[in-house]
Amino acid sequence: MTRRTVTKAALSEAVYREVGLSRDESGKLVASVLDQISGSLSRGSNVKISAFGSFAIRKKSLRMGRNPKTGDEVPILPRRVVVFRASHVLKDRINRGGSVFLVDRE
């Protein structure tokens, strides 16, 4: 089984094929959706996409880590990270091996 990475271009192509927008409009639509998601996350809002999952920001506090090369202790600064939690619908689709698309093509 080969693994494929879904790119922004692949998403744009899928929108072009499924919705019927031009390739240019499809690319702009995908870019706009991704900009809205990243903008909401950067402002601290959670993003929930029905039947897919939710994105949230988690704050990590200062902690001590180790430099693997030298073994020296190094402080890891506080930061915010994005976490994703898949919905039960997505988990079920993945576990039964079916398409992850919300519209079945049978």
Stockholm file with secondary structure:
# STOCKHOLM 1.0

chainA/1-106         MTRRTVTKAALSEAVYREVGLSRDESGKLVASVLDQISGSLSRGSNVKISAFGSFAIRKKSLRMGRNPKTGDEVPILPRRVVVFRASHVLKDRINRGGSVFLVDRE
#=GR chainA/1-106 SS CCCCCCCHHHHHHHHHHHHCCCHHHHHHHHHHHHHHHHHHHHTTCCEEETTTEEEEEEEECCEEEECTTTCCEEEECCEEEEEEEECHHHHHHHHTTCCCSSSCCC
#=GC SS_cons         CCCCCCCHHHHHHHHHHHHCCCHHHHHHHHHHHHHHHHHHHHTTCCEEETTTEEEEEEEECCEEEECTTTCCEEEECCEEEEEEEECHHHHHHHHTTCCCSSSCCC
//
